[in-house]
Amino acid sequence: MNASFAIPNGDETITVELTLKEAMALSGGIRFRPESKIALSAKKKVRKVLERKMIPDGDRISYHSLDV
């Protein structure tokens, strides 16, 4: 089953600051030791920038303000 969906503003650019090692780890050209957290760190940085772009601060729910 193929599902297609549109990504709003999918052609916009983002900027992520990575170290040279992180960029190499994400490109797949070089593999670092399994205990090395280089690729994990790079993925977290990219995910953080994507979340900021896709979910602006105004759309986020402040869990501290909820009555639970």
Secondary structure, DSSP 8 states (H G I E B T S, - for coil): -------TTTT--------HHHHHHHHTS----TT--HHHHHHHHHHHHHHHHHS-GGGS--GGGS--
